[in-house]
């Protein structure tokens, strides 16, 4: 699977203008997706081998909020993860209510410890997950 083509085509399908200036996909052992628009940001790491997407960061400029951009970014991210068969881990959770509304569930403490060891990622009590 060519992850760059997958990411680009899904972002385009969700109405985003995609070009090399705003989208970078680096394939190291972990695929890093960095999508920077003037009004929004999606950054995520896709661990295709272990089946997880993590260190995800979504941001919408406050002047552009409540226009659907964030919802489209989340839906695009979930579709990318569904196509790549990845479980999404939200470990920098600043808005638990938003993620619960999107169908995410809190990671139990045992799974947090196991995943932290396996992935070398720090989790908090508000970390959440979703299998899209």
Backbone as XML, in Angstrom:
<?xml version="1.0"?>
<chain id="A" units="angstrom">
  <residue number="1" name="UNK">
    <atom name="N" x="0.855" y="-1.180" z="0.000"/>
    <atom name="CA" x="0.000" y="0.000" z="0.000"/>
    <atom name="C" x="0.896" y="1.236" z="0.000"/>
  </residue>
  <residue number="2" name="UNK">
    <atom name="N" x="0.632" y="2.149" z="-0.898"/>
    <atom name="CA" x="1.343" y="3.419" z="-0.924"/>
    <atom name="C" x="0.591" y="4.384" z="-0.005"/>
  </residue>
  <residue number="3" name="UNK">
    <atom name="N" x="1.143" y="4.608" z="1.165"/>
    <atom name="CA" x="0.467" y="5.402" z="2.193"/>
    <atom name="C" x="0.296" y="6.851" z="1.751"/>
  </residue>
  <residue number="4" name="UNK">
    <atom name="N" x="1.264" y="7.403" z="1.045"/>
    <atom name="CA" x="1.157" y="8.796" z="0.609"/>
    <atom name="C" x="-0.038" y="8.984" z="-0.330"/>
  </residue>
  <residue number="5" name="UNK">
    <atom name="N" x="-0.242" y="8.053" z="-1.237"/>
    <atom name="CA" x="-1.389" y="8.131" z="-2.143"/>
    <atom name="C" x="-2.688" y="7.967" z="-1.368"/>
  </residue>
  <residue number="6" name="UNK">
    <atom name="N" x="-2.713" y="7.025" z="-0.428"/>
    <atom name="CA" x="-3.907" y="6.820" z="0.404"/>
    <atom name="C" x="-4.256" y="8.090" z="1.167"/>
  </residue>
  <residue number="7" name="UNK">
    <atom name="N" x="-3.286" y="8.662" z="1.867"/>
    <atom name="CA" x="-3.518" y="9.867" z="2.670"/>
    <atom name="C" x="-3.978" y="11.021" z="1.784"/>
  </residue>
  <residue number="8" name="UNK">
    <atom name="N" x="-3.267" y="11.246" z="0.688"/>
    <atom name="CA" x="-3.600" y="12.346" z="-0.210"/>
    <atom name="C" x="-5.006" y="12.192" z="-0.784"/>
  </residue>
  <residue number="9" name="UNK">
    <atom name="N" x="-5.351" y="11.006" z="-1.238"/>
    <atom name="CA" x="-6.667" y="10.816" z="-1.857"/>
    <atom name="C" x="-7.797" y="10.958" z="-0.840"/>
  </residue>
  <residue number="10" name="UNK">
    <atom name="N" x="-7.594" y="10.497" z="0.383"/>
    <atom name="CA" x="-8.639" y="10.632" z="1.403"/>
    <atom name="C" x="-8.806" y="12.089" z="1.817"/>
  </residue>
  <residue number="11" name="UNK">
    <atom name="N" x="-7.708" y="12.807" z="1.991"/>
    <atom name="CA" x="-7.813" y="14.231" z="2.325"/>
    <atom name="C" x="-8.533" y="14.993" z="1.218"/>
  </residue>
  <residue number="12" name="UNK">
    <atom name="N" x="-8.215" y="14.693" z="-0.029"/>
    <atom name="CA" x="-8.905" y="15.330" z="-1.155"/>
    <atom name="C" x="-10.388" y="14.986" z="-1.150"/>
  </residue>
  <residue number="13" name="UNK">
    <atom name="N" x="-10.718" y="13.726" z="-0.858"/>
    <atom name="CA" x="-12.119" y="13.297" z="-0.829"/>
    <atom name="C" x="-12.907" y="14.036" z="0.252"/>
  </residue>
  <residue number="14" name="UNK">
    <atom name="N" x="-12.225" y="14.522" z="1.279"/>
    <atom name="CA" x="-12.875" y="15.270" z="2.351"/>
    <atom name="C" x="-12.813" y="16.782" z="2.111"/>
  </residue>
  <residue number="15" name="UNK">
    <atom name="N" x="-12.447" y="17.168" z="0.898"/>
    <atom name="CA" x="-12.533" y="18.571" z="0.506"/>
    <atom name="C" x="-11.307" y="19.418" z="0.775"/>
  </residue>
  <residue number="16" name="UNK">
    <atom name="N" x="-10.185" y="18.797" z="1.085"/>
    <atom name="CA" x="-8.971" y="19.566" z="1.355"/>
    <atom name="C" x="-8.120" y="19.676" z="0.093"/>
  </residue>
  <residue number="17" name="UNK">
    <atom name="N" x="-7.537" y="20.841" z="-0.111"/>
    <atom name="CA" x="-6.585" y="21.037" z="-1.205"/>
    <atom name="C" x="-5.251" y="20.462" z="-0.756"/>
  </residue>
  <residue number="18" name="UNK">
    <atom name="N" x="-4.739" y="19.504" z="-1.499"/>
    <atom name="CA" x="-3.515" y="18.803" z="-1.115"/>
    <atom name="C" x="-2.447" y="19.055" z="-2.162"/>
  </residue>
  <residue number="19" name="UNK">
    <atom name="N" x="-1.270" y="19.457" z="-1.680"/>
    <atom name="CA" x="-0.107" y="19.621" z="-2.541"/>
    <atom name="C" x="1.138" y="19.441" z="-1.675"/>
  </residue>
  <residue number="20" name="UNK">
    <atom name="N" x="2.317" y="19.326" z="-2.300"/>
    <atom name="CA" x="3.540" y="19.084" z="-1.519"/>
    <atom name="C" x="3.870" y="20.179" z="-0.509"/>
  </residue>
  <residue number="21" name="UNK">
    <atom name="N" x="3.337" y="21.377" z="-0.700"/>
    <atom name="CA" x="3.600" y="22.465" z="0.249"/>
    <atom name="C" x="2.896" y="22.230" z="1.576"/>
  </residue>
  <residue number="22" name="UNK">
    <atom name="N" x="1.737" y="21.553" z="1.570"/>
    <atom name="CA" x="0.956" y="21.387" z="2.798"/>
    <atom name="C" x="0.963" y="19.961" z="3.341"/>
  </residue>
  <residue number="23" name="UNK">
    <atom name="N" x="1.365" y="18.978" z="2.533"/>
    <atom name="CA" x="1.349" y="17.584" z="2.987"/>
    <atom name="C" x="2.721" y="16.962" z="2.848"/>
  </residue>
  <residue number="24" name="UNK">
    <atom name="N" x="3.209" y="16.416" z="3.964"/>
    <atom name="CA" x="4.442" y="15.650" z="3.967"/>
    <atom name="C" x="4.136" y="14.292" z="4.563"/>
  </residue>
  <residue number="25" name="UNK">
    <atom name="N" x="4.523" y="13.243" z="3.862"/>
    <atom name="CA" x="4.391" y="11.881" z="4.374"/>
    <atom name="C" x="5.783" y="11.260" z="4.316"/>
  </residue>
  <residue number="26" name="UNK">
    <atom name="N" x="6.334" y="10.973" z="5.490"/>
    <atom name="CA" x="7.666" y="10.365" z="5.575"/>
    <atom name="C" x="7.520" y="8.932" z="6.060"/>
  </residue>
  <residue number="27" name="UNK">
    <atom name="N" x="8.118" y="8.018" z="5.315"/>
    <atom name="CA" x="8.056" y="6.611" z="5.701"/>
    <atom name="C" x="9.390" y="6.190" z="6.275"/>
  </residue>
  <residue number="28" name="UNK">
    <atom name="N" x="9.443" y="6.167" z="7.579"/>
    <atom name="CA" x="10.558" y="5.571" z="8.312"/>
    <atom name="C" x="9.962" y="4.264" z="8.821"/>
  </residue>
  <residue number="29" name="UNK">
    <atom name="N" x="10.458" y="3.668" z="9.852"/>
    <atom name="CA" x="9.692" y="2.520" z="10.363"/>
    <atom name="C" x="8.256" y="2.907" z="10.724"/>
  </residue>
  <residue number="30" name="UNK">
    <atom name="N" x="8.073" y="4.164" z="11.099"/>
    <atom name="CA" x="6.742" y="4.710" z="11.396"/>
    <atom name="C" x="6.444" y="5.735" z="10.296"/>
  </residue>
  <residue number="31" name="UNK">
    <atom name="N" x="5.222" y="5.714" z="9.761"/>
    <atom name="CA" x="4.837" y="6.688" z="8.743"/>
    <atom name="C" x="4.378" y="7.955" z="9.448"/>
  </residue>
  <residue number="32" name="UNK">
    <atom name="N" x="5.012" y="9.077" z="9.125"/>
    <atom name="CA" x="4.671" y="10.362" z="9.726"/>
    <atom name="C" x="3.898" y="11.180" z="8.698"/>
  </residue>
  <residue number="33" name="UNK">
    <atom name="N" x="2.691" y="11.597" z="9.089"/>
    <atom name="CA" x="1.845" y="12.423" z="8.234"/>
    <atom name="C" x="1.785" y="13.806" z="8.857"/>
  </residue>
  <residue number="34" name="UNK">
    <atom name="N" x="2.196" y="14.815" z="8.084"/>
    <atom name="CA" x="2.193" y="16.199" z="8.548"/>
    <atom name="C" x="1.439" y="17.024" z="7.512"/>
  </residue>
  <residue number="35" name="UNK">
    <atom name="N" x="0.208" y="17.420" z="7.857"/>
    <atom name="CA" x="-0.668" y="18.148" z="6.947"/>
    <atom name="C" x="-0.939" y="19.513" z="7.560"/>
  </residue>
  <residue number="36" name="UNK">
    <atom name="N" x="-0.303" y="20.549" z="6.991"/>
    <atom name="CA" x="-0.393" y="21.918" z="7.507"/>
    <atom name="C" x="-1.133" y="22.808" z="6.520"/>
  </residue>
  <residue number="37" name="UNK">
    <atom name="N" x="-2.298" y="23.250" z="6.900"/>
    <atom name="CA" x="-3.013" y="24.269" z="6.141"/>
    <atom name="C" x="-2.853" y="25.587" z="6.884"/>
  </residue>
  <residue number="38" name="UNK">
    <atom name="N" x="-3.231" y="26.680" z="6.259"/>
    <atom name="CA" x="-3.188" y="27.966" z="6.958"/>
    <atom name="C" x="-4.137" y="27.964" z="8.147"/>
  </residue>
  <residue number="39" name="UNK">
    <atom name="N" x="-5.256" y="27.246" z="8.023"/>
    <atom name="CA" x="-6.280" y="27.290" z="9.064"/>
    <atom name="C" x="-6.360" y="26.035" z="9.922"/>
  </residue>
  <residue number="40" name="UNK">
    <atom name="N" x="-5.576" y="24.995" z="9.601"/>
    <atom name="CA" x="-5.699" y="23.746" z="10.348"/>
    <atom name="C" x="-4.428" y="22.910" z="10.230"/>
  </residue>
  <residue number="41" name="UNK">
    <atom name="N" x="-4.330" y="21.906" z="11.106"/>
    <atom name="CA" x="-3.175" y="21.018" z="11.154"/>
    <atom name="C" x="-3.634" y="19.615" z="11.509"/>
  </residue>
  <residue number="42" name="UNK">
    <atom name="N" x="-3.060" y="18.637" z="10.840"/>
    <atom name="CA" x="-3.185" y="17.235" z="11.232"/>
    <atom name="C" x="-1.780" y="16.659" z="11.229"/>
  </residue>
  <residue number="43" name="UNK">
    <atom name="N" x="-1.365" y="16.145" z="12.365"/>
    <atom name="CA" x="-0.082" y="15.451" z="12.482"/>
    <atom name="C" x="-0.386" y="14.112" z="13.120"/>
  </residue>
  <residue number="44" name="UNK">
    <atom name="N" x="0.116" y="13.044" z="12.532"/>
    <atom name="CA" x="-0.102" y="11.727" z="13.131"/>
    <atom name="C" x="1.027" y="10.792" z="12.744"/>
  </residue>
  <residue number="45" name="UNK">
    <atom name="N" x="1.254" y="9.807" z="13.580"/>
    <atom name="CA" x="2.241" y="8.772" z="13.307"/>
    <atom name="C" x="1.494" y="7.459" z="13.146"/>
  </residue>
  <residue number="46" name="UNK">
    <atom name="N" x="1.739" y="6.783" z="12.030"/>
    <atom name="CA" x="1.047" y="5.539" z="11.706"/>
    <atom name="C" x="2.034" y="4.385" z="11.816"/>
  </residue>
  <residue number="47" name="UNK">
    <atom name="N" x="1.807" y="3.533" z="12.780"/>
    <atom name="CA" x="2.662" y="2.363" z="12.978"/>
    <atom name="C" x="1.975" y="1.188" z="12.291"/>
  </residue>
  <residue number="48" name="UNK">
    <atom name="N" x="2.261" y="1.026" z="11.015"/>
    <atom name="CA" x="1.595" y="0.007" z="10.212"/>
    <atom name="C" x="1.925" y="-1.401" z="10.682"/>
  </residue>
  <residue number="49" name="UNK">
    <atom name="N" x="3.124" y="-1.594" z="11.192"/>
    <atom name="CA" x="3.551" y="-2.917" z="11.629"/>
    <atom name="C" x="2.801" y="-3.368" z="12.888"/>
  </residue>
  <residue number="50" name="UNK">
    <atom name="N" x="2.602" y="-2.457" z="13.834"/>
    <atom name="CA" x="1.947" y="-2.807" z="15.103"/>
    <atom name="C" x="0.452" y="-2.521" z="15.097"/>
  </residue>
  <residue number="51" name="UNK">
    <atom name="N" x="-0.033" y="-1.758" z="14.109"/>
    <atom name="CA" x="-1.468" y="-1.533" z="13.980"/>
    <atom name="C" x="-2.047" y="-0.375" z="14.771"/>
  </residue>
  <residue number="52" name="UNK">
    <atom name="N" x="-1.240" y="0.687" z="14.975"/>
    <atom name="CA" x="-1.717" y="1.837" z="15.748"/>
    <atom name="C" x="-1.383" y="3.156" z="15.057"/>
  </residue>
  <residue number="53" name="UNK">
    <atom name="N" x="-2.262" y="4.137" z="15.272"/>
    <atom name="CA" x="-1.987" y="5.532" z="14.909"/>
    <atom name="C" x="-1.908" y="6.293" z="16.221"/>
  </residue>
  <residue number="54" name="UNK">
    <atom name="N" x="-0.837" y="7.054" z="16.428"/>
    <atom name="CA" x="-0.685" y="7.758" z="17.698"/>
    <atom name="C" x="0.085" y="9.051" z="17.521"/>
  </residue>
  <residue number="55" name="UNK">
    <atom name="N" x="0.264" y="9.752" z="18.625"/>
    <atom name="CA" x="0.870" y="11.090" z="18.633"/>
    <atom name="C" x="0.122" y="12.015" z="17.689"/>
  </residue>
  <residue number="56" name="UNK">
    <atom name="N" x="-1.171" y="11.764" z="17.557"/>
    <atom name="CA" x="-1.992" y="12.559" z="16.651"/>
    <atom name="C" x="-2.252" y="13.935" z="17.254"/>
  </residue>
  <residue number="57" name="UNK">
    <atom name="N" x="-2.191" y="14.946" z="16.408"/>
    <atom name="CA" x="-2.455" y="16.308" z="16.833"/>
    <atom name="C" x="-3.365" y="16.952" z="15.793"/>
  </residue>
  <residue number="58" name="UNK">
    <atom name="N" x="-4.477" y="17.457" z="16.251"/>
    <atom name="CA" x="-5.435" y="18.165" z="15.405"/>
    <atom name="C" x="-5.511" y="19.593" z="15.920"/>
  </residue>
  <residue number="59" name="UNK">
    <atom name="N" x="-5.496" y="20.533" z="15.015"/>
    <atom name="CA" x="-5.613" y="21.931" z="15.423"/>
    <atom name="C" x="-6.359" y="22.688" z="14.335"/>
  </residue>
  <residue number="60" name="UNK">
    <atom name="N" x="-7.289" y="23.530" z="14.763"/>
    <atom name="CA" x="-7.972" y="24.436" z="13.856"/>
    <atom name="C" x="-7.800" y="25.844" z="14.417"/>
  </residue>
  <residue number="61" name="UNK">
    <atom name="N" x="-7.342" y="26.744" z="13.573"/>
    <atom name="CA" x="-7.169" y="28.138" z="13.967"/>
    <atom name="C" x="-8.485" y="28.650" z="14.555"/>
  </residue>
  <residue number="62" name="UNK">
    <atom name="N" x="-8.440" y="29.323" z="15.709"/>
    <atom name="CA" x="-9.681" y="29.798" z="16.336"/>
    <atom name="C" x="-10.578" y="30.619" z="15.407"/>
  </residue>
  <residue number="63" name="UNK">
    <atom name="N" x="-10.001" y="31.360" z="14.482"/>
    <atom name="CA" x="-10.811" y="32.155" z="13.550"/>
    <atom name="C" x="-11.580" y="31.277" z="12.563"/>
  </residue>
  <residue number="64" name="UNK">
    <atom name="N" x="-11.170" y="30.011" z="12.439"/>
    <atom name="CA" x="-11.801" y="29.104" z="11.484"/>
    <atom name="C" x="-12.585" y="27.971" z="12.152"/>
  </residue>
  <residue number="65" name="UNK">
    <atom name="N" x="-12.807" y="28.080" z="13.440"/>
    <atom name="CA" x="-13.547" y="27.023" z="14.143"/>
    <atom name="C" x="-15.042" y="27.132" z="13.875"/>
  </residue>
  <residue number="66" name="UNK">
    <atom name="N" x="-15.735" y="26.051" z="14.135"/>
    <atom name="CA" x="-17.193" y="25.954" z="13.973"/>
    <atom name="C" x="-17.613" y="26.096" z="12.511"/>
  </residue>
  <residue number="67" name="UNK">
    <atom name="N" x="-16.732" y="25.655" z="11.607"/>
    <atom name="CA" x="-17.046" y="25.671" z="10.176"/>
    <atom name="C" x="-16.937" y="24.276" z="9.577"/>
  </residue>
  <residue number="68" name="UNK">
    <atom name="N" x="-16.688" y="23.280" z="10.415"/>
    <atom name="CA" x="-16.616" y="21.902" z="9.947"/>
    <atom name="C" x="-15.233" y="21.407" z="9.585"/>
  </residue>
  <residue number="69" name="UNK">
    <atom name="N" x="-14.225" y="22.261" z="9.645"/>
    <atom name="CA" x="-12.876" y="21.854" z="9.258"/>
    <atom name="C" x="-12.336" y="20.767" z="10.181"/>
  </residue>
  <residue number="70" name="UNK">
    <atom name="N" x="-12.492" y="20.948" z="11.479"/>
    <atom name="CA" x="-12.004" y="19.950" z="12.440"/>
    <atom name="C" x="-12.709" y="18.617" z="12.272"/>
  </residue>
  <residue number="71" name="UNK">
    <atom name="N" x="-14.014" y="18.655" z="12.079"/>
    <atom name="CA" x="-14.777" y="17.417" z="11.882"/>
    <atom name="C" x="-14.311" y="16.689" z="10.623"/>
  </residue>
  <residue number="72" name="UNK">
    <atom name="N" x="-14.045" y="17.440" z="9.551"/>
    <atom name="CA" x="-13.555" y="16.819" z="8.314"/>
    <atom name="C" x="-12.163" y="16.223" z="8.505"/>
  </residue>
  <residue number="73" name="UNK">
    <atom name="N" x="-11.303" y="16.910" z="9.285"/>
    <atom name="CA" x="-9.969" y="16.371" z="9.563"/>
    <atom name="C" x="-10.069" y="15.064" z="10.341"/>
  </residue>
  <residue number="74" name="UNK">
    <atom name="N" x="-10.930" y="15.053" z="11.354"/>
    <atom name="CA" x="-11.093" y="13.842" z="12.164"/>
    <atom name="C" x="-11.645" y="12.708" z="11.303"/>
  </residue>
  <residue number="75" name="UNK">
    <atom name="N" x="-12.644" y="12.998" z="10.477"/>
    <atom name="CA" x="-13.214" y="11.962" z="9.610"/>
    <atom name="C" x="-12.181" y="11.438" z="8.612"/>
  </residue>
  <residue number="76" name="UNK">
    <atom name="N" x="-11.364" y="12.332" z="8.055"/>
    <atom name="CA" x="-10.317" y="11.900" z="7.122"/>
    <atom name="C" x="-9.296" y="11.021" z="7.834"/>
  </residue>
  <residue number="77" name="UNK">
    <atom name="N" x="-8.891" y="11.436" z="9.026"/>
    <atom name="CA" x="-7.933" y="10.651" z="9.812"/>
    <atom name="C" x="-8.496" y="9.267" z="10.115"/>
  </residue>
  <residue number="78" name="UNK">
    <atom name="N" x="-9.751" y="9.210" z="10.519"/>
    <atom name="CA" x="-10.369" y="7.922" z="10.819"/>
    <atom name="C" x="-10.465" y="7.041" z="9.577"/>
  </residue>
  <residue number="79" name="UNK">
    <atom name="N" x="-10.754" y="7.634" z="8.431"/>
    <atom name="CA" x="-10.833" y="6.850" z="7.203"/>
    <atom name="C" x="-9.462" y="6.309" z="6.811"/>
  </residue>
  <residue number="80" name="UNK">
    <atom name="N" x="-8.428" y="7.129" z="6.951"/>
    <atom name="CA" x="-7.055" y="6.668" z="6.684"/>
    <atom name="C" x="-6.741" y="5.466" z="7.582"/>
  </residue>
  <residue number="81" name="UNK">
    <atom name="N" x="-7.081" y="5.593" z="8.854"/>
    <atom name="CA" x="-6.791" y="4.524" z="9.815"/>
    <atom name="C" x="-7.628" y="3.273" z="9.540"/>
  </residue>
  <residue number="82" name="UNK">
    <atom name="N" x="-8.868" y="3.458" z="9.125"/>
    <atom name="CA" x="-9.718" y="2.318" z="8.784"/>
    <atom name="C" x="-9.131" y="1.567" z="7.584"/>
  </residue>
  <residue number="83" name="UNK">
    <atom name="N" x="-8.725" y="2.310" z="6.554"/>
    <atom name="CA" x="-8.139" y="1.680" z="5.364"/>
    <atom name="C" x="-6.828" y="0.957" z="5.690"/>
  </residue>
  <residue number="84" name="UNK">
    <atom name="N" x="-6.057" y="1.513" z="6.604"/>
    <atom name="CA" x="-4.775" y="0.912" z="6.987"/>
    <atom name="C" x="-4.931" y="-0.083" z="8.133"/>
  </residue>
  <residue number="85" name="UNK">
    <atom name="N" x="-6.170" y="-0.276" z="8.611"/>
    <atom name="CA" x="-6.482" y="-1.204" z="9.710"/>
    <atom name="C" x="-5.701" y="-0.863" z="10.982"/>
  </residue>
  <residue number="86" name="UNK">
    <atom name="N" x="-5.805" y="0.404" z="11.393"/>
    <atom name="CA" x="-5.101" y="0.893" z="12.574"/>
    <atom name="C" x="-6.079" y="1.298" z="13.664"/>
  </residue>
  <residue number="87" name="UNK">
    <atom name="N" x="-5.747" y="1.009" z="14.899"/>
    <atom name="CA" x="-6.468" y="1.526" z="16.056"/>
    <atom name="C" x="-5.896" y="2.907" z="16.366"/>
  </residue>
  <residue number="88" name="UNK">
    <atom name="N" x="-6.779" y="3.873" z="16.581"/>
    <atom name="CA" x="-6.351" y="5.246" z="16.846"/>
    <atom name="C" x="-6.181" y="5.436" z="18.348"/>
  </residue>
  <residue number="89" name="UNK">
    <atom name="N" x="-5.053" y="5.968" z="18.738"/>
    <atom name="CA" x="-4.777" y="6.290" z="20.134"/>
    <atom name="C" x="-4.650" y="7.805" z="20.250"/>
  </residue>
  <residue number="90" name="UNK">
    <atom name="N" x="-5.475" y="8.413" z="21.091"/>
    <atom name="CA" x="-5.398" y="9.848" z="21.347"/>
    <atom name="C" x="-4.731" y="10.000" z="22.711"/>
  </residue>
  <residue number="91" name="UNK">
    <atom name="N" x="-3.459" y="10.391" z="22.707"/>
    <atom name="CA" x="-2.707" y="10.434" z="23.954"/>
    <atom name="C" x="-2.362" y="11.846" z="24.406"/>
  </residue>
  <residue number="92" name="UNK">
    <atom name="N" x="-2.734" y="12.850" z="23.642"/>
    <atom name="CA" x="-2.514" y="14.235" z="24.077"/>
    <atom name="C" x="-3.878" y="14.915" z="24.171"/>
  </residue>
  <residue number="93" name="UNK">
    <atom name="N" x="-4.756" y="14.284" z="24.903"/>
    <atom name="CA" x="-6.168" y="14.634" z="24.924"/>
    <atom name="C" x="-6.437" y="15.864" z="25.784"/>
  </residue>
  <residue number="94" name="UNK">
    <atom name="N" x="-6.780" y="16.966" z="25.128"/>
    <atom name="CA" x="-7.118" y="18.191" z="25.845"/>
    <atom name="C" x="-8.622" y="18.429" z="25.886"/>
  </residue>
  <residue number="95" name="UNK">
    <atom name="N" x="-9.386" y="17.582" z="25.170"/>
    <atom name="CA" x="-10.820" y="17.782" z="25.089"/>
    <atom name="C" x="-11.547" y="16.431" z="25.109"/>
  </residue>
  <residue number="96" name="UNK">
    <atom name="N" x="-11.599" y="15.773" z="26.278"/>
    <atom name="CA" x="-12.214" y="14.439" z="26.343"/>
    <atom name="C" x="-13.664" y="14.402" z="25.863"/>
  </residue>
  <residue number="97" name="UNK">
    <atom name="N" x="-14.427" y="15.459" z="26.107"/>
    <atom name="CA" x="-15.830" y="15.461" z="25.689"/>
    <atom name="C" x="-15.943" y="15.366" z="24.167"/>
  </residue>
  <residue number="98" name="UNK">
    <atom name="N" x="-15.091" y="16.071" z="23.442"/>
    <atom name="CA" x="-15.098" y="16.002" z="21.979"/>
    <atom name="C" x="-14.862" y="14.576" z="21.509"/>
  </residue>
  <residue number="99" name="UNK">
    <atom name="N" x="-13.858" y="13.928" z="22.078"/>
    <atom name="CA" x="-13.511" y="12.581" z="21.627"/>
    <atom name="C" x="-14.589" y="11.577" z="22.005"/>
  </residue>
  <residue number="100" name="UNK">
    <atom name="N" x="-15.211" y="11.735" z="23.165"/>
    <atom name="CA" x="-16.330" y="10.843" z="23.522"/>
    <atom name="C" x="-17.468" y="11.002" z="22.518"/>
  </residue>
  <residue number="101" name="UNK">
    <atom name="N" x="-17.759" y="12.241" z="22.105"/>
    <atom name="CA" x="-18.807" y="12.486" z="21.103"/>
    <atom name="C" x="-18.470" y="11.804" z="19.779"/>
  </residue>
  <residue number="102" name="UNK">
    <atom name="N" x="-17.200" y="11.655" z="19.484"/>
    <atom name="CA" x="-16.766" y="11.017" z="18.242"/>
    <atom name="C" x="-16.683" y="9.494" z="18.371"/>
  </residue>
  <residue number="103" name="UNK">
    <atom name="N" x="-17.050" y="8.954" z="19.535"/>
    <atom name="CA" x="-17.063" y="7.504" z="19.718"/>
    <atom name="C" x="-15.794" y="6.904" z="20.296"/>
  </residue>
  <residue number="104" name="UNK">
    <atom name="N" x="-14.903" y="7.742" z="20.810"/>
    <atom name="CA" x="-13.670" y="7.244" z="21.417"/>
    <atom name="C" x="-13.949" y="6.817" z="22.847"/>
  </residue>
  <residue number="105" name="UNK">
    <atom name="N" x="-13.179" y="5.828" z="23.308"/>
    <atom name="CA" x="-13.343" y="5.327" z="24.667"/>
    <atom name="C" x="-12.026" y="5.481" z="25.418"/>
  </residue>
  <residue number="106" name="UNK">
    <atom name="N" x="-12.147" y="5.623" z="26.723"/>
    <atom name="CA" x="-10.957" y="5.805" z="27.558"/>
    <atom name="C" x="-10.141" y="4.503" z="27.609"/>
  </residue>
  <residue number="107" name="UNK">
    <atom name="N" x="-8.831" y="4.648" z="27.524"/>
    <atom name="CA" x="-7.929" y="3.503" z="27.674"/>
    <atom name="C" x="-7.914" y="3.082" z="29.136"/>
  </residue>
  <residue number="108" name="UNK">
    <atom name="N" x="-8.050" y="1.805" z="29.401"/>
    <atom name="CA" x="-7.955" y="1.394" z="30.804"/>
    <atom name="C" x="-6.483" y="1.415" z="31.224"/>
  </residue>
  <residue number="109" name="UNK">
    <atom name="N" x="-6.225" y="1.556" z="32.518"/>
    <atom name="CA" x="-4.834" y="1.706" z="32.995"/>
    <atom name="C" x="-3.919" y="0.554" z="32.591"/>
  </residue>
  <residue number="110" name="UNK">
    <atom name="N" x="-4.437" y="-0.664" z="32.573"/>
    <atom name="CA" x="-3.596" y="-1.803" z="32.199"/>
    <atom name="C" x="-3.132" y="-1.664" z="30.749"/>
  </residue>
  <residue number="111" name="UNK">
    <atom name="N" x="-4.068" y="-1.317" z="29.845"/>
    <atom name="CA" x="-3.705" y="-1.176" z="28.438"/>
    <atom name="C" x="-2.757" y="0.001" z="28.251"/>
  </residue>
  <residue number="112" name="UNK">
    <atom name="N" x="-2.932" y="1.071" z="29.027"/>
    <atom name="CA" x="-2.016" y="2.210" z="28.936"/>
    <atom name="C" x="-0.583" y="1.775" z="29.225"/>
  </residue>
  <residue number="113" name="UNK">
    <atom name="N" x="-0.409" y="0.991" z="30.272"/>
    <atom name="CA" x="0.929" y="0.527" z="30.657"/>
    <atom name="C" x="1.510" y="-0.370" z="29.564"/>
  </residue>
  <residue number="114" name="UNK">
    <atom name="N" x="0.701" y="-1.302" z="29.065"/>
    <atom name="CA" x="1.170" y="-2.219" z="28.023"/>
    <atom name="C" x="1.562" y="-1.454" z="26.750"/>
  </residue>
  <residue number="115" name="UNK">
    <atom name="N" x="0.710" y="-0.542" z="26.322"/>
    <atom name="CA" x="0.993" y="0.217" z="25.100"/>
    <atom name="C" x="2.175" y="1.161" z="25.283"/>
  </residue>
  <residue number="116" name="UNK">
    <atom name="N" x="2.296" y="1.768" z="26.459"/>
    <atom name="CA" x="3.429" y="2.661" z="26.722"/>
    <atom name="C" x="4.745" y="1.902" z="26.573"/>
  </residue>
  <residue number="117" name="UNK">
    <atom name="N" x="4.779" y="0.686" z="27.084"/>
    <atom name="CA" x="5.999" y="-0.138" z="26.949"/>
    <atom name="C" x="6.228" y="-0.547" z="25.502"/>
  </residue>
  <residue number="118" name="UNK">
    <atom name="N" x="5.157" y="-0.990" z="24.844"/>
    <atom name="CA" x="5.267" y="-1.494" z="23.477"/>
    <atom name="C" x="5.631" y="-0.397" z="22.480"/>
  </residue>
  <residue number="119" name="UNK">
    <atom name="N" x="5.026" y="0.774" z="22.614"/>
    <atom name="CA" x="5.170" y="1.826" z="21.618"/>
    <atom name="C" x="6.101" y="2.956" z="22.029"/>
  </residue>
  <residue number="120" name="UNK">
    <atom name="N" x="6.537" y="2.961" z="23.283"/>
    <atom name="CA" x="7.353" y="4.055" z="23.819"/>
    <atom name="C" x="6.638" y="5.397" z="23.664"/>
  </residue>
  <residue number="121" name="UNK">
    <atom name="N" x="5.352" y="5.405" z="24.018"/>
    <atom name="CA" x="4.508" y="6.589" z="23.949"/>
    <atom name="C" x="3.947" y="6.827" z="25.340"/>
  </residue>
  <residue number="122" name="UNK">
    <atom name="N" x="3.931" y="8.075" z="25.766"/>
    <atom name="CA" x="3.394" y="8.415" z="27.080"/>
    <atom name="C" x="1.886" y="8.639" z="26.995"/>
  </residue>
  <residue number="123" name="UNK">
    <atom name="N" x="1.151" y="8.037" z="27.918"/>
    <atom name="CA" x="-0.296" y="8.198" z="27.972"/>
    <atom name="C" x="-0.684" y="8.882" z="29.276"/>
  </residue>
  <residue number="124" name="UNK">
    <atom name="N" x="-1.873" y="9.495" z="29.279"/>
    <atom name="CA" x="-2.396" y="10.143" z="30.473"/>
    <atom name="C" x="-3.704" y="9.480" z="30.856"/>
  </residue>
  <residue number="125" name="UNK">
    <atom name="N" x="-4.281" y="9.909" z="31.973"/>
    <atom name="CA" x="-5.549" y="9.345" z="32.405"/>
    <atom name="C" x="-6.676" y="9.650" z="31.419"/>
  </residue>
  <residue number="126" name="UNK">
    <atom name="N" x="-6.505" y="10.665" z="30.584"/>
    <atom name="CA" x="-7.521" y="11.037" z="29.600"/>
    <atom name="C" x="-7.268" y="10.447" z="28.214"/>
  </residue>
  <residue number="127" name="UNK">
    <atom name="N" x="-6.264" y="9.586" z="28.080"/>
    <atom name="CA" x="-5.986" y="8.987" z="26.784"/>
    <atom name="C" x="-7.158" y="8.120" z="26.334"/>
  </residue>
  <residue number="128" name="UNK">
    <atom name="N" x="-7.420" y="8.136" z="25.029"/>
    <atom name="CA" x="-8.575" y="7.424" z="24.489"/>
    <atom name="C" x="-8.182" y="6.651" z="23.241"/>
  </residue>
  <residue number="129" name="UNK">
    <atom name="N" x="-9.090" y="5.773" z="22.791"/>
    <atom name="CA" x="-8.818" y="4.988" z="21.595"/>
    <atom name="C" x="-10.108" y="4.758" z="20.823"/>
  </residue>
  <residue number="130" name="UNK">
    <atom name="N" x="-9.925" y="4.367" z="19.559"/>
    <atom name="CA" x="-11.049" y="3.993" z="18.719"/>
    <atom name="C" x="-10.538" y="3.073" z="17.615"/>
  </residue>
  <residue number="131" name="UNK">
    <atom name="N" x="-11.275" y="2.016" z="17.392"/>
    <atom name="CA" x="-11.003" y="1.134" z="16.260"/>
    <atom name="C" x="-12.019" y="1.504" z="15.189"/>
  </residue>
  <residue number="132" name="UNK">
    <atom name="N" x="-11.627" y="2.323" z="14.193"/>
    <atom name="CA" x="-12.600" y="2.786" z="13.198"/>
    <atom name="C" x="-13.073" y="1.661" z="12.274"/>
  </residue>
</chain>
